[in-house]
Amino acid sequence: MSYYIYENWQAKDFNGPKIHQSDCGFCQNGQGMIKDAEKGKHGVWIGPFDDLEFAREYYRTHFTEPIIEDSCVRN
């Protein structure tokens, strides 16, 4: 299982980047839900990360917001 961080800078309810599992319906291995959407228009998928702890460490060192994990993330 791999993980991605989605940084969405256009969502109105944006609370910070969010960690997703690669098989999540939102993530789809870093491709997102809308495959033909202009890349980078709303945000960016960062990854893949080989394990959850590595994704969390990247998050801690690159973002100031508390870590947010999507409900798809299973420990």
N, C-alpha and C positions, 0 to 999 in steps of 0.2 A: 504494500500500500504506500502511495506517495501523497504528498500534501502540497497545496498551493496557498498563497496569501493573495487575496483580492483587495486591491486598493482602489476604491471607487470615489472619485472626487466630484461626481455630479449628483449623487442621490441626495434627496432632501432629508432623509432620515439617517444620514451617514453618521456613524458613531466611531469610525476608525476602520482600519483594515481588518479583514476577517479571514481566519484560517479555514480552509475547506479540504476535504478528502478529494483525491483525484477522481473518484467515481461518483462524486456528488452531481446531481442534476444541474446545479448552477455552474459548477466548475467544468465538468466534462474534459478532464485532463488539460486544464488551462486554456481551453478554447471558448469557454463561456456558453451561455444559452443561445445567443443569436450569432450563429457562425458567420453570417455575411455582414455583420456590423463592422463599421469602420474601426480598425484596431486602435485602441488608445483614446477613443472618443469619450468614453465614460469612465474608464479606469484601466487598470493593468493587472494581469495575473502574474505573480512572481513565483517562480519555482520551476521544476518540481523539487521538493525536499524529500529525501529518502525516509525520514521518520519524523514523527510529531515533535519530538524534543528539539530536533534541528530547526524545524519551522518556528517553534516558539523562541529559540535563541536568536534566530534571524530577526524575528519580530521585535524582541526586546532591544536589539542593538540598532535597529533602523527606524523605529517609531516611538513616539512618546505616549501614545494612548495605551490604556490597559489592554491586555490580550483579549481578543474576542474570537471565539471558535463557533463556527456554524453548528447547527444541531446535527449535521451529518458526521461530525468528528466523533469517532469512537476511540476511547483510550485503550 
